[in-house]
Amino acid sequence: MFNQTLAYFDTVLMPCNTSTSTAMTYLPPILGLTPNLPSSPAYLGLMGDLSHKLANGSYSTLLLWVQSNLKSFGQGFLVPTAAEDVPYMPPNPPCGETHYYVIVAYPEPEDFSIPSDYIQYFANVRADPGNVEVRLNSDIPKLLEDAGLGVDGLGGHGLIRVTGDCW
């Protein structure tokens, strides 16, 4: 169930399974507040590619973005108030291929911090943000669980399809 308002620039992507092209996604998404998203002073935003195909033909999860300390300031959408934990890598499926991306926003507990097991991993991604290999095999549910955010869907979440542009 899509319960997270999501926009790229001024284009709102709703409902679940909404499609867009890579041309629209080169900046991080704008996450909006909805009645389904529990109230919180801050939120964690996360985006991952659930259908990244490896050279051997198998699939892996590719972590595209982690942003903690998103705040609303009463405006109906979430604004970053700190540096990205994992720099945004825009969706970029091959020409004509469609990939599926999950975007979540979870309320952060009052004492929230990125789990220590992920500090070095996130530092490695920041050191080489364009390197797909360092972002592969990301266990997003485990990250959410380890961060104390759970994986039971309390956060706003969305699923979008992006089809690779052919230039």
Backbone as ProteinMPNN parsed JSONL, in Angstrom:
{"seq_chain_A": "MFNQTLAYFDTVLMPCNTSTSTAMTYLPPILGLTPNLPSSPAYLGLMGDLSHKLANGSYSTLLLWVQSNLKSFGQGFLVPTAAEDVPYMPPNPPCGETHYYVIVAYPEPEDFSIPSDYIQYFANVRADPGNVEVRLNSDIPKLLEDAGLGVDGLGGHGLIRVTGDCW", "coords_chain_A": {"N_chain_A": [[0.852, -1.187, 0.0], [0.691, 2.097, -0.932], [1.586, 4.739, 0.936], [3.015, 7.01, 1.171], [3.626, 10.249, 0.263], [5.303, 11.238, -2.582], [7.644, 13.022, -4.444], [9.305, 14.208, -7.348], [10.905, 17.007, -8.133], [8.334, 19.005, -9.269], [6.57, 17.0, -9.776], [4.289, 14.782, -8.671], [4.384, 11.507, -7.503], [2.197, 9.072, -7.365], [-0.241, 6.465, -7.354], [0.973, 3.52, -5.584], [3.362, 1.696, -7.476], [3.73, 3.588, -9.417], [5.08, 4.985, -12.363], [8.099, 6.36, -13.736], [10.696, 8.185, -15.457], [14.311, 8.015, -15.829], [15.22, 10.585, -16.245], [13.767, 12.237, -14.597], [14.669, 11.755, -12.042], [17.146, 12.625, -11.0], [17.813, 14.105, -8.762], [17.512, 13.798, -5.157], [14.472, 12.275, -3.881], [11.503, 14.068, -2.862], [10.024, 13.738, 0.136], [6.805, 13.462, 1.408], [4.566, 14.279, 4.114], [1.939, 12.257, 5.326], [-1.368, 11.329, 6.493], [-1.018, 8.702, 7.341], [1.565, 8.453, 8.215], [3.292, 8.285, 11.16], [3.488, 10.905, 13.593], [6.468, 12.708, 14.279], [9.493, 14.173, 15.613], [11.637, 13.954, 13.891], [12.71, 12.156, 10.919], [13.799, 9.174, 9.196], [14.901, 8.79, 5.961], [15.002, 6.567, 3.215], [16.186, 4.873, 0.309], [16.103, 2.265, -2.06], [17.15, 0.029, -4.682], [15.367, -2.64, -5.668], [15.736, -4.488, -7.595], [18.238, -4.903, -8.833], [20.257, -6.129, -11.261], [22.822, -8.503, -11.361], [26.039, -9.336, -12.871], [26.154, -12.113, -13.081], [23.567, -12.821, -13.487], [21.893, -13.044, -11.297], [19.991, -11.316, -8.713], [20.274, -8.341, -6.706], [20.014, -6.178, -3.844], [20.338, -2.714, -4.086], [21.612, -0.059, -2.414], [20.512, 3.191, -2.47], [20.162, 5.628, -1.166], [20.364, 7.19, 1.999], [19.034, 9.15, 4.472], [19.134, 10.742, 7.406], [17.482, 12.543, 10.07], [15.447, 14.074, 8.85], [13.118, 16.681, 8.682], [9.887, 18.24, 9.228], [8.91, 20.877, 9.71], [6.334, 21.806, 9.761], [5.375, 22.003, 7.159], [4.379, 19.995, 5.543], [6.025, 18.423, 4.014], [9.178, 16.626, 4.017], [12.296, 17.858, 5.066], [15.784, 17.839, 4.567], [18.038, 18.154, 7.303], [20.597, 17.715, 7.872], [23.759, 16.391, 6.728], [23.721, 13.951, 4.076], [23.511, 10.539, 5.002], [24.075, 8.344, 3.41], [25.092, 9.172, 0.308], [22.914, 10.304, -2.282], [22.213, 8.266, -5.027], [21.099, 8.4, -8.19], [18.331, 6.58, -9.651], [19.169, 4.383, -12.284], [18.524, 2.472, -14.448], [19.425, 0.147, -17.097], [19.038, 0.987, -20.595], [15.717, 0.859, -21.55], [15.112, -1.124, -19.649], [13.199, -1.917, -16.731], [13.274, -1.04, -13.37], [12.584, -1.624, -9.885], [11.962, 0.44, -7.162], [12.183, 1.05, -3.726], [11.009, 3.346, -1.378], [11.293, 4.677, 1.771], [10.104, 6.223, 4.769], [10.762, 6.622, 8.05], [9.711, 7.274, 11.389], [12.032, 8.694, 13.59], [13.331, 7.502, 16.667], [13.656, 9.284, 19.805], [16.338, 9.143, 20.76], [17.802, 8.524, 18.499], [20.348, 7.19, 16.382], [22.621, 6.417, 13.725], [23.231, 2.972, 13.461], [26.173, 1.554, 14.927], [27.408, -0.53, 13.508], [27.062, 0.204, 10.883], [28.396, 2.526, 10.37], [31.068, 2.517, 9.243], [30.534, 1.254, 6.795], [28.765, 3.135, 5.589], [30.573, 5.261, 5.461], [32.402, 4.244, 3.611], [30.801, 4.246, 1.312], [30.336, 7.009, 1.057], [32.934, 7.805, 0.504], [33.337, 6.93, -2.071], [31.062, 7.622, -3.863], [29.904, 7.082, -6.374], [30.379, 4.448, -6.927], [28.966, 1.515, -7.661], [29.397, -1.084, -6.752], [30.098, -0.947, -4.003], [27.714, -0.376, -2.852], [26.097, -2.553, -3.132], [24.2, -5.54, -2.226], [22.798, -4.725, 0.026], [21.184, -5.005, 3.053], [18.334, -3.93, 3.638], [16.002, -4.289, 5.342], [17.347, -5.315, 7.646], [19.019, -3.167, 8.354], [17.034, -1.266, 9.081], [15.878, -2.621, 11.226], [18.114, -2.911, 12.974], [18.518, -0.243, 13.51], [16.497, 0.275, 15.176], [14.071, 0.916, 14.138], [12.314, -0.861, 13.137], [10.619, -3.151, 10.911], [8.054, -3.297, 10.193], [6.349, -1.81, 8.612], [5.52, 0.611, 9.716], [6.504, 2.999, 8.931], [6.153, 5.538, 6.355], [5.858, 4.467, 3.031], [6.817, 3.73, -0.324], [6.581, 2.479, -3.663], [8.165, 2.674, -6.659], [8.384, 2.522, -10.237], [11.033, 2.695, -12.457], [12.047, 3.329, -15.683], [14.775, 2.786, -17.775], [16.19, 5.418, -19.63], [16.699, 5.79, -23.123], [19.168, 7.066, -24.924]], "CA_chain_A": [[0.0, 0.0, 0.0], [1.468, 3.323, -1.03], [1.049, 5.764, 1.821], [3.995, 8.078, 1.269], [3.64, 11.185, -0.843], [6.644, 11.278, -3.129], [7.716, 13.906, -5.607], [10.563, 14.626, -7.942], [10.605, 18.366, -8.585], [6.927, 19.297, -9.023], [5.775, 15.864, -10.238], [3.94, 13.886, -7.567], [4.29, 10.114, -7.945], [1.257, 8.27, -6.597], [-0.124, 5.595, -6.197], [1.973, 2.466, -5.675], [3.721, 1.253, -8.818], [3.81, 4.697, -10.347], [6.269, 4.907, -13.216], [8.74, 7.59, -14.175], [11.928, 7.921, -16.204], [15.515, 8.439, -15.117], [15.401, 12.024, -16.397], [13.076, 12.91, -13.494], [15.096, 11.285, -10.723], [18.564, 12.85, -10.741], [17.95, 14.656, -7.416], [16.784, 12.96, -4.198], [13.026, 12.504, -3.85], [10.916, 14.873, -1.798], [9.088, 12.885, 0.867], [5.749, 14.239, 2.041], [3.856, 13.705, 5.247], [0.564, 11.853, 5.082], [-1.988, 10.915, 7.76], [-0.555, 7.361, 7.725], [2.92, 8.516, 8.748], [3.227, 8.756, 12.544], [4.147, 12.18, 13.891], [7.782, 12.569, 14.89], [10.311, 15.368, 15.392], [12.577, 13.7, 12.791], [12.465, 10.924, 10.179], [14.868, 8.601, 8.381], [14.495, 8.461, 4.598], [15.871, 5.544, 2.633], [15.766, 4.423, -1.011], [16.889, 1.154, -2.563], [16.747, -0.665, -5.909], [15.082, -4.025, -5.303], [15.849, -5.36, -8.763], [19.525, -4.661, -9.492], [20.734, -7.389, -11.84], [24.267, -8.683, -11.339], [26.615, -9.922, -14.09], [25.877, -13.554, -13.134], [22.141, -13.017, -13.73], [21.113, -12.981, -10.06], [19.581, -9.968, -8.33], [20.738, -7.847, -5.419], [19.497, -4.874, -3.449], [21.314, -1.639, -4.236], [21.259, 1.064, -1.549], [20.659, 4.424, -3.235], [20.094, 6.859, -0.381], [19.951, 7.191, 3.403], [19.051, 10.517, 4.998], [18.522, 10.867, 8.729], [17.17, 13.882, 10.557], [14.508, 14.807, 7.995], [12.124, 17.36, 9.523], [8.794, 18.795, 8.419], [8.721, 22.307, 9.953], [4.928, 22.098, 9.551], [5.108, 22.335, 5.763], [3.784, 18.887, 4.824], [7.048, 17.595, 3.377], [10.356, 16.444, 4.865], [13.45, 18.633, 4.62], [17.023, 17.4, 5.224], [18.667, 19.136, 8.197], [21.958, 17.22, 8.098], [24.348, 15.782, 5.529], [23.227, 12.607, 3.773], [24.286, 9.428, 5.564], [24.52, 7.692, 2.178], [24.761, 10.107, -0.767], [21.916, 9.87, -3.251], [22.6, 7.789, -6.353], [19.824, 8.325, -8.897], [18.013, 5.36, -10.401], [19.769, 4.403, -13.617], [18.464, 1.154, -15.092], [19.843, 0.149, -18.499], [18.076, 1.416, -21.615], [14.545, 0.025, -21.753], [14.827, -1.998, -18.506], [12.46, -1.307, -15.631], [13.677, -1.47, -12.033], [11.646, -1.261, -8.832], [12.644, 1.154, -6.089], [11.403, 1.277, -2.517], [11.353, 4.564, -0.656], [10.649, 4.623, 3.084], [10.36, 7.265, 5.767], [10.419, 6.098, 9.364], [9.928, 8.185, 12.509], [13.227, 8.394, 14.383], [13.173, 7.63, 18.114], [14.318, 10.464, 20.371], [17.778, 8.916, 20.914], [18.222, 7.851, 17.273], [21.63, 7.388, 15.696], [22.918, 5.324, 12.794], [23.895, 1.904, 14.215], [27.636, 1.555, 14.784], [27.809, -1.497, 12.48], [26.891, 0.793, 9.556], [29.195, 3.754, 10.251], [32.151, 2.312, 8.277], [29.9, 0.973, 5.506], [28.311, 4.407, 5.037], [31.783, 6.036, 5.146], [32.932, 3.695, 2.358], [29.95, 4.74, 0.225], [30.617, 8.45, 0.905], [34.274, 7.965, -0.072], [33.273, 6.616, -3.502], [29.607, 7.568, -4.005], [29.472, 6.578, -7.675], [30.745, 3.039, -7.042], [27.812, 0.642, -7.444], [29.814, -2.295, -6.024], [30.114, -0.745, -2.557], [26.319, -0.214, -2.426], [25.369, -3.801, -3.384], [23.886, -6.499, -1.167], [22.345, -3.995, 1.201], [20.056, -5.631, 3.737], [17.568, -2.788, 4.131], [15.248, -4.631, 6.562], [18.253, -5.441, 8.8], [19.393, -1.8, 8.733], [15.909, -0.671, 9.803], [15.751, -3.316, 12.508], [19.254, -2.543, 13.815], [18.369, 1.163, 13.888], [15.375, 0.379, 16.104], [12.922, 1.478, 13.429], [11.421, -1.957, 12.798], [10.375, -3.409, 9.49], [6.649, -3.683, 10.132], [5.552, -0.915, 7.797], [5.044, 1.801, 10.416], [6.923, 4.178, 8.19], [5.571, 5.743, 5.039], [6.671, 3.771, 2.042], [6.3, 3.744, -1.681], [7.282, 1.675, -4.647], [8.051, 3.274, -7.983], [9.066, 1.867, -11.341], [11.794, 3.616, -13.305], [12.526, 2.695, -16.904], [15.975, 3.446, -18.27], [16.079, 6.218, -20.847], [17.572, 5.412, -24.232], [19.582, 8.335, -25.549]], "C_chain_A": [[0.885, 1.233, 0.0], [0.865, 4.342, -0.091], [2.019, 6.915, 2.01], [3.858, 8.975, 0.045], [5.083, 11.33, -1.296], [6.637, 12.188, -4.334], [9.155, 14.035, -6.06], [10.25, 15.956, -8.605], [9.139, 18.647, -8.28], [6.017, 18.174, -9.503], [5.536, 14.91, -9.079], [3.735, 12.489, -8.132], [3.416, 9.333, -6.978], [0.368, 7.569, -7.605], [1.014, 4.599, -6.374], [2.139, 2.019, -7.124], [3.658, 2.358, -9.865], [5.112, 4.586, -11.125], [6.809, 6.295, -13.52], [9.988, 7.198, -14.952], [13.121, 8.433, -15.418], [15.729, 9.942, -15.211], [14.782, 12.8, -15.239], [13.721, 12.67, -12.138], [16.551, 11.607, -10.377], [18.837, 13.562, -9.424], [17.171, 13.775, -6.447], [15.289, 13.273, -4.206], [12.647, 13.436, -2.703], [9.858, 13.995, -1.139], [8.083, 13.767, 1.584], [5.146, 13.515, 3.219], [2.438, 13.363, 4.825], [-0.051, 11.456, 6.423], [-1.5, 9.553, 8.245], [0.831, 7.363, 8.353], [2.871, 9.071, 10.164], [4.013, 10.048, 12.742], [5.46, 11.939, 14.629], [8.551, 13.866, 14.7], [11.302, 15.198, 14.235], [12.287, 12.326, 12.186], [13.737, 10.468, 9.481], [14.274, 8.282, 7.021], [15.5, 7.501, 3.99], [15.3, 5.14, 1.276], [16.688, 3.305, -1.47], [16.292, 0.583, -3.84], [16.583, -2.134, -5.539], [15.356, -5.002, -6.435], [17.141, -5.114, -9.544], [20.109, -6.0, -9.961], [22.263, -7.409, -11.866], [24.735, -9.356, -12.632], [26.297, -11.41, -14.213], [24.392, -13.863, -13.33], [21.283, -13.011, -12.481], [20.795, -11.509, -9.732], [20.077, -9.63, -6.936], [20.032, -6.539, -5.108], [20.641, -3.863, -3.521], [20.832, -0.462, -3.401], [21.541, 2.374, -2.28], [20.716, 5.681, -2.38], [19.688, 6.567, 1.046], [20.113, 8.615, 3.909], [18.357, 10.522, 6.35], [18.224, 12.333, 9.012], [16.386, 14.72, 9.543], [13.444, 15.416, 8.9], [11.084, 18.045, 8.651], [8.619, 20.297, 8.57], [7.288, 22.733, 9.628], [4.527, 22.371, 8.115], [4.527, 21.18, 4.956], [4.764, 18.034, 4.048], [8.29, 17.605, 4.242], [11.577, 17.102, 4.235], [14.702, 18.094, 5.319], [17.597, 18.523, 6.093], [20.085, 18.706, 8.562], [22.473, 16.669, 6.774], [23.762, 14.387, 5.324], [24.128, 11.563, 4.435], [24.865, 8.583, 4.445], [24.116, 8.62, 1.041], [23.813, 9.488, -1.786], [22.579, 9.452, -4.556], [21.291, 7.632, -7.12], [19.596, 6.969, -9.539], [18.579, 5.462, -11.813], [19.731, 3.014, -14.25], [18.926, 1.251, -16.548], [18.685, 0.531, -19.426], [16.945, 0.399, -21.774], [14.203, -0.919, -20.613], [14.063, -1.224, -17.452], [12.958, -1.906, -14.323], [12.653, -0.956, -11.027], [12.423, -0.692, -7.646], [11.687, 1.33, -4.922], [11.937, 2.544, -1.849], [10.599, 4.509, 0.66], [11.012, 5.86, 3.892], [9.867, 6.72, 7.095], [10.627, 7.167, 10.426], [11.161, 7.75, 13.298], [12.892, 8.483, 15.87], [13.987, 8.827, 18.621], [15.839, 10.327, 20.44], [18.395, 8.286, 19.664], [19.644, 8.213, 16.846], [21.804, 6.203, 14.745], [23.647, 4.241, 13.591], [25.389, 1.835, 13.904], [28.117, 0.584, 13.709], [27.761, -0.918, 11.071], [27.758, 2.03, 9.328], [30.289, 3.597, 9.192], [31.599, 2.049, 6.872], [29.454, 2.28, 4.834], [29.502, 5.292, 4.669], [32.404, 5.555, 3.835], [32.127, 4.184, 1.159], [30.233, 6.224, -0.015], [31.968, 8.682, 0.251], [34.279, 7.727, -1.58], [31.796, 6.496, -3.898], [29.097, 7.03, -5.334], [29.737, 5.098, -7.888], [29.557, 2.148, -6.672], [28.198, -0.545, -6.563], [29.741, -2.122, -4.512], [28.69, -0.621, -1.996], [25.505, -1.506, -2.543], [25.136, -4.613, -2.118], [23.484, -5.833, 0.139], [21.12, -4.675, 1.786], [19.247, -4.518, 4.405], [16.722, -3.148, 5.347], [16.137, -4.753, 7.802], [18.715, -4.062, 9.276], [18.275, -1.151, 9.549], [15.726, -1.305, 11.177], [16.867, -2.917, 13.465], [19.168, -1.097, 14.302], [17.209, 1.367, 14.859], [14.125, 0.949, 15.461], [11.913, 0.408, 13.041], [11.263, -2.106, 11.303], [8.9, -3.725, 9.259], [5.769, -2.691, 9.382], [5.003, 0.293, 8.528], [5.426, 3.071, 9.679], [6.127, 4.333, 6.919], [6.451, 5.042, 4.029], [6.01, 3.847, 0.682], [7.146, 2.86, -2.563], [7.076, 2.36, -5.988], [8.807, 2.426, -8.988], [9.795, 2.956, -12.13], [12.316, 2.821, -14.495], [13.687, 3.498, -17.449], [15.727, 4.184, -19.576], [17.074, 5.721, -21.882], [17.925, 6.684, -24.984], [20.186, 8.087, -26.893]], "O_chain_A": [[1.746, 1.378, 0.868], [-0.268, 4.773, -0.303], [1.851, 7.717, 2.928], [3.963, 8.503, -1.087], [5.98, 11.523, -0.476], [5.723, 12.132, -5.157], [10.091, 13.979, -5.262], [9.434, 16.028, -9.524], [8.734, 18.535, -7.123], [4.809, 18.375, -9.625], [6.474, 14.3, -8.565], [3.01, 12.302, -9.109], [3.86, 8.976, -5.887], [0.24, 8.102, -8.707], [1.904, 4.796, -7.201], [1.177, 1.973, -7.891], [3.545, 2.085, -11.06], [6.127, 4.139, -10.59], [6.065, 7.275, -13.554], [10.297, 6.015, -15.086], [12.967, 9.189, -14.459], [16.366, 10.521, -14.331], [15.225, 13.906, -14.931], [13.35, 13.328, -11.166], [17.139, 10.925, -9.538], [19.991, 13.622, -8.999], [16.255, 13.07, -6.869], [14.887, 14.398, -4.501], [13.371, 13.57, -1.717], [8.907, 13.563, -1.791], [8.458, 14.707, 2.284], [5.207, 12.289, 3.311], [1.814, 14.096, 4.058], [0.678, 11.265, 7.396], [-1.56, 9.273, 9.442], [1.231, 6.372, 8.964], [2.452, 10.212, 10.36], [5.065, 10.252, 12.135], [5.546, 11.07, 15.497], [8.304, 14.593, 13.738], [11.756, 16.187, 13.662], [11.706, 11.454, 12.832], [14.635, 11.266, 9.209], [13.263, 7.586, 6.929], [16.704, 7.613, 4.224], [14.083, 5.071, 1.106], [17.904, 3.381, -1.294], [15.081, 0.643, -4.054], [17.544, -2.793, -5.144], [15.223, -6.213, -6.256], [17.135, -5.118, -10.775], [20.409, -6.88, -9.155], [22.906, -6.466, -12.327], [23.923, -9.882, -13.393], [26.182, -11.923, -15.326], [23.998, -15.029, -13.339], [20.056, -12.978, -12.584], [21.277, -10.591, -10.396], [20.274, -10.51, -6.098], [19.514, -5.874, -6.005], [21.757, -4.128, -3.074], [19.755, 0.076, -3.655], [22.68, 2.638, -2.666], [21.259, 6.697, -2.813], [18.77, 5.782, 1.285], [21.183, 9.212, 3.793], [17.144, 10.331, 6.436], [18.657, 13.231, 8.289], [16.628, 15.918, 9.394], [12.926, 14.74, 9.789], [11.345, 18.387, 7.498], [8.205, 20.946, 7.609], [7.05, 23.884, 9.262], [3.45, 22.914, 7.868], [4.208, 21.366, 3.782], [4.374, 17.015, 3.478], [8.452, 18.475, 5.098], [11.858, 16.933, 3.049], [14.691, 17.909, 6.536], [17.639, 19.683, 5.683], [20.698, 19.277, 9.463], [21.712, 16.502, 5.82], [23.356, 13.727, 6.281], [25.352, 11.691, 4.428], [26.016, 8.152, 4.519], [22.925, 8.84, 0.822], [23.904, 8.303, -2.106], [23.395, 10.183, -5.117], [20.454, 6.813, -6.741], [20.545, 6.288, -9.924], [18.478, 6.506, -12.456], [20.776, 2.44, -14.555], [18.829, 2.314, -17.162], [17.513, 0.406, -19.07], [17.181, -0.767, -22.09], [13.104, -1.474, -20.597], [14.254, -0.018, -17.294], [13.053, -3.126, -14.183], [11.947, 0.019, -11.283], [13.41, -1.273, -7.193], [10.529, 1.709, -5.102], [13.144, 2.773, -1.77], [9.384, 4.314, 0.665], [12.076, 6.454, 3.72], [8.689, 6.394, 7.244], [11.617, 7.898, 10.376], [11.31, 6.575, 13.632], [12.238, 9.435, 16.297], [14.89, 9.311, 17.94], [16.555, 11.299, 20.201], [19.404, 7.587, 19.76], [20.076, 9.362, 16.935], [21.218, 5.138, 14.936], [24.585, 4.551, 14.325], [25.81, 2.033, 12.765], [29.131, 0.843, 13.06], [28.356, -1.484, 10.154], [27.841, 2.527, 8.205], [30.426, 4.46, 8.325], [32.128, 2.558, 5.884], [29.731, 2.503, 3.656], [29.449, 6.003, 3.665], [32.878, 6.365, 3.038], [32.694, 4.501, 0.114], [30.356, 6.652, -1.163], [32.138, 9.655, -0.483], [35.131, 8.262, -2.289], [31.328, 5.407, -4.229], [27.96, 6.565, -5.409], [29.36, 4.546, -8.922], [29.192, 2.045, -5.501], [27.41, -0.968, -5.717], [29.36, -3.056, -3.807], [28.491, -0.75, -0.788], [24.355, -1.555, -2.106], [25.781, -4.404, -1.09], [23.797, -6.325, 1.223], [20.13, -4.894, 1.087], [19.447, -4.205, 5.579], [16.712, -2.386, 6.314], [15.736, -4.342, 8.891], [18.792, -3.82, 10.481], [18.538, -0.551, 10.592], [15.454, -0.618, 12.162], [16.609, -2.618, 14.631], [19.68, -0.763, 15.37], [16.96, 2.484, 15.313], [13.221, 1.412, 16.156], [10.787, 0.724, 12.659], [11.73, -1.27, 10.529], [8.537, -4.342, 8.257], [4.546, -2.74, 9.516], [4.099, 0.951, 8.014], [4.751, 4.095, 9.791], [5.498, 3.385, 6.451], [7.674, 5.032, 4.171], [4.795, 4.009, 0.567], [8.288, 2.539, -2.238], [5.941, 2.599, -6.402], [9.743, 1.706, -8.64], [9.227, 4.007, -12.427], [12.945, 1.776, -14.332], [13.613, 4.72, -17.574], [15.13, 3.644, -20.507], [18.171, 5.282, -21.538], [17.063, 7.303, -25.608], [20.593, 9.031, -27.57]]}, "name": "protein", "num_of_chains": 1, "seq": "MFNQTLAYFDTVLMPCNTSTSTAMTYLPPILGLTPNLPSSPAYLGLMGDLSHKLANGSYSTLLLWVQSNLKSFGQGFLVPTAAEDVPYMPPNPPCGETHYYVIVAYPEPEDFSIPSDYIQYFANVRADPGNVEVRLNSDIPKLLEDAGLGVDGLGGHGLIRVTGDCW"}
